[in-house]
Structure formats: C-alpha cells, structure tokens
Amino acid sequence: MHAAHLASLAAQSGGNAGKIGQLFLGIAVFAAVFIGILLLASLFKGHLGEKIQAAAFVGPTVVLIAVGLIYPAILTIRRAFYSGKFFDLNFGTPRTRGKFVGFDNFQALWTTPGLPAVFRNTLFWVIFVPLFATGLGLLYAILIDRAKGEALAKALIFLPMAISMVGATLIWKFVYYFIGDPTANQVGLINSFLTAIGMDPIDFLGNAPGNTFAMIVIMIWIQAGFAMTVLSAAIKAIPDEIIEAANMDGVKGFQMFRFITLPSIRSSVIVVLTTIAIATLKAFDIVQASSGGKLGDSVLANEFYNRSFVTQQPGLGAAIAIVIFLLVMPIIVFNVIQMRKDA
C-alpha cells in the first residue's frame, strides 16, 4: 500500500512537471512569434514594413476570431435546419447528420408549449432592466456628485458588480426565501418583515409571472452600479463653464438636469442602455441558479441551454441562438450609429 502511495505521488509529480513544461513551451512559442514579428518589421522599411507588421499582429487575431466565432456561428446556423440529438449532428458523416427539416425549428419557437412565455419573459427583461438600471444609476450619480463621501457611496452601489450573477442570485434567494407553512417563522428578509407587520408571506420565486420580476430586480441591482459609474464619469466631464453659465441664467434643479446635464451625457446614456440590454438578452446565470427556468420564468438564453443540452433538441436550441443574435444586432448597429454621430 505504501508502494502504491509512492507511485501515486510520483505520477502526480510527473503530471505537474508536464504541466510546467507545457507552460514554458507556450511562453517560448509566444516569445518566438513576437520576436519573429519584430524581425519582419526590421527587415522591411517604410510603408511595406508597416503593412507587414500590421498583418503580423492582426493575423493571429483574425484566425482566432474565425476559428472561435465565425466557424461556430456557421455550424449553429446549419444546425438550426436539422433535427436529431446533439450527438447525432455530426456534419462530417453524412449518415449521422440528422434530418433536414427546413424552417420547422423556427416554427416550433411559436408552437412548442412554454416557448411563447419565454419570449414574453425576455421582453419583460429587455424593457425593465435597462430602463430601471440606467434610471437608478443616473439618479444616484446625480445625487452623490461632488457630495461628501462620494467615493464610499460609489463603492457601495458598485459592489454588486464584483459579485458573480450566481452569487448575487443566492444572496437574493435568502432575501426572497419563503416557507409554505403559515405557522412557521419566516427567515427570508422580506417575508419576515411582512409577517412582522401582520401581512401574509409571498412566494416571490415560485409563482409566474411574479418570479420573473423578482429576478429582474436582481439584474437591476447588479447593473445599476455599472450605469452609475459610466454616467458619473460623463457628468464630471461636463465643462464647468457650461454649469456656471446656466447658473448665471437662473437655471436650477430639474431644469439644470433637463437642459444641461441630460443633453451633455446623452451619448453615455445610450451606451449604458444598449450595453445593459445586450447583457440582459444573454442573461442565463440568474434564471439557472434560481429555478432552472422550470417555474414559467425561463428566458431565451436559458432556454437555449435547456433545449440544446438538457432535452437534446439542438436544432431548436440553435434556432433560439439565432433569434438572440438577431435581437442583439439592431442594438449594436444603433449603438454604432449613435457613436459615429457623436464622434
């Protein structure tokens, strides 16, 4: 037995040595590539040298994007037109490439039980999360601007951004915790308060569509810190001359916000809204950590995972992924257009 233990330790040591060797090999390859780029740049001078240097730096990035993004996207689009289980869709083997079903998977998005509710829930997320997160972040940024203890106040509101979405969901599950027995003492923060003032406890995460809005609150709590940080920086970038001129003209309070602050930070507000909207469309962790989308609270990103890997319907999952992509693209295009206008 002692010999077996020594053999195990030796094998583990050998495995660690192999990993260290791979690490140094990777560093050596990176150094060789970098030195090669510098040598190419030194061999060719002028405009040609600049082109070669740019191609040498950009080339690996293009290859990685093609392999890690474009090629999987093509496979996903192709998979959306086939049926069959995930392990059956091996497109390299004609006998196991699944059955071509055309647009049946896209039609199933509207006819499969439960999926219309998924679109409804996603719509709630996309509308309420960006609006409320941006609104709260903007309000907070204005209230604490140049106030005493501003740094501490910003740190407190930004703190949820440092927590993973799964961790934030677990925290809020304790806040929402519900005990079905009416005679039991509620330990959830909100329900313990409700019972203390004589009200009945509420099952926040168990009943649709209320559970969707309960999870939306979690996302708002996380994203408000991001909105506050960006918008606070934009507010501080407003020239003091504009503020002083407005004060001399008698502009105060809400008028200052409406006619000076908001127009000055318009581009930042758009960036925050669109960024949070894109993050919301990709929201998966909160739903999965809460109920797995099994209580009528699933969203598109979570449903993509369930259909692709849980229920083994990769064609339907690929169709959902394409829908998410089509929903994100107009937001990105709008954002780019606005940034060009403000450039």
Disulfide bonds with the S-S distance in Angstrom:
none
